[in-house]
Amino acid sequence: MSTIKVLFGTESGNAELVADDIADTFNDAGVKAETVAMEDFDVADLPGAGTIVVITSTYGEGELPATTAPFQQALVEGRPDLSDLRFAAFGLGDSSYETYNNAITILAATLDELGARQVGETGRHDAVSGEPFTDVAVTWAENIAEAL
Ligand SMILES: Cc1cc2nc3c(=O)[nH]c(=O)nc-3n(C[C@H](O)[C@H](O)[C@H](O)COP(=O)(O)O)c2cc1C
């Protein structure tokens, strides 16, 4: 398996820390992974990417962070055939908002619509829970690494 790209979009940095935790967990489990900012990843490379992880927080009133939105927009506009792609998804949000974790829901639905196959359940961190996001992300990533 080629190195898994752990793609993150963030507004204030939490999703980048979560991406590091997930990549470290995968590498510890023997699954080679590296983090890449979504804004630095060319969507044209997605069809041949094998397996990816997408991570994003939600901002505003259910909006995508500015570093996630161009990636999502490129998918919607370019509509690449992603039938050879597998992806896992993790979101960061706050359940005091009605639009809890809306951004990862939208992004995962778009990847699915374009033919990509999701591995495992979408992971979600809720800021209201008080749980450290590292704990939630590492537990989720251990399960995903087993399913890959
Ligand atoms: C101004 C603001 C708006 C937010 N809006 C939402 C929202 O609509 N839905 C949600 O689930 N979380 C929302 N959040 C919570 C963030 O997604 C959460 O704090 C997350 O950990 C931030 O991750 P980041 O640092 O990677 O951007 C909001 C946070 C702030 C500060």
The ligand as a Gaussian input file, in Angstrom:
#p B3LYP/6-31G(d) Opt

LIG

0 1
 C      -16.724000      31.002000      15.513000
 C      -16.875000      29.506000      15.598000
 C      -17.878000      28.877000      14.876000
 C      -18.056000      27.479000      14.958000
 N      -19.084000      26.880000      14.255000
 C      -19.288000      25.544000      14.386000
 C      -20.393000      24.907000      13.725000
 O      -21.185000      25.510000      13.004000
 N      -20.545000      23.558000      13.888000
 C      -19.703000      22.813000      14.676000
 O      -19.894000      21.606000      14.778000
 N      -18.646000      23.397000      15.312000
 C      -18.417000      24.734000      15.193000
 N      -17.359000      25.319000      15.850000
 C      -16.452000      24.480000      16.683000
 C      -15.128000      24.117000      15.976000
 O      -15.349000      23.291000      14.853000
 C      -14.241000      23.347000      16.982000
 O      -13.843000      24.242000      18.006000
 C      -13.007000      22.706000      16.356000
 O      -12.281000      21.980000      17.326000
 C      -12.084000      23.716000      15.706000
 O      -11.094000      23.016000      14.987000
 P       -9.972000      23.787000      14.113000
 O       -9.046000      24.469000      15.090000
 O       -9.272000      22.686000      13.364000
 O      -10.630000      24.732000      13.187000
 C      -17.188000      26.708000      15.774000
 C      -16.156000      27.352000      16.486000
 C      -16.001000      28.732000      16.411000
 C      -14.896000      29.398000      17.222000

